Amino acid sequence: MLAEALPVVAEVKGNLGSVAYGLAAIGPGIGVGIIFGQGVQAIARQPELTNVIRQNMLLGFALTEALALIGFVVPFVHK
């Protein structure tokens, strides 16, 4: 019984980096949606501050995507 389970464990361990990145991409994906959704609402409410709001949206987007890139690199670096 144990001998049959060992290949399955090795197979899961080989794909663990891909699974970890998939889970790590969920948070930044939700964050980007919130950033742009709230940014569009803010521009609709105060059109005179469009440039400031857009600048803050892009800064938030860049920081959120940096988290996604860190989530992509860490599973492959940490073995």
N, C-alpha and C positions, 0 to 999 in steps of 0.2 A: 504494500500500500504506500509506504513512504518513498520507495523507489519510483513509483509512478508520479508522485507529486513533485519530485525534484526538477524535471524538465519544465514543468509549468512555472515554478518559482524562477528559474533562470530566464524564461521567456518574459515574465512580468518585469523582472529587474532590467532587462535590456530595453524595454519601452518606457521605463519610469521617467526618463527625462522628457519625453514627449507628453506624457500625462501631466507632469508637473508644469510644463509650459502652458498646456491647455487650461489648467486651473489658475495659473498666474495671469492669464490673459482676460479672465472674467472681470476682475476688479477694474483694471484700466478701461476695459470696454464700457462698463457701466459708467465710470467716471467721465469718459469723453462724451457720452450721451447726456449726462447731467450738465456738464459744462456748456455744451452748445445749446441745449434746450433752455437753460436758464439765461444764457447770453442773448438768445433771440427774444425771450420775454423782456429782458431788461432794455434792449434796443427798442422794442415796441412801446414800452412805457416811457422811455426818455430818449427820443431820437437825437436830441442835441448832444448827448454823451456817447454817440456811436463810436468815435475813434478810441476813447478811453476803454469802453466796454470791449471792443474788438481786441485791443491790445491785451487786456487782462484775460480774455478768452484764449488767445493764442499762447500766452504764457502758461496758463493752466493746462492747456492741451499738451504743450511740450513737456511739462513736468510729469503729467500722467503717462505719456508715452515713454518717458524715461523709465518709469516703473515697469512697463511692459518689456522693455529691452533688458532690464536687470533680471526679470523673471525668465527671459529667454536664455540668458548667459549662465546664470547660477547653476542650473541642473547639469550643465555640461562641464563646468569648472570644478564643481564639488562632487567628486566621485568617491 
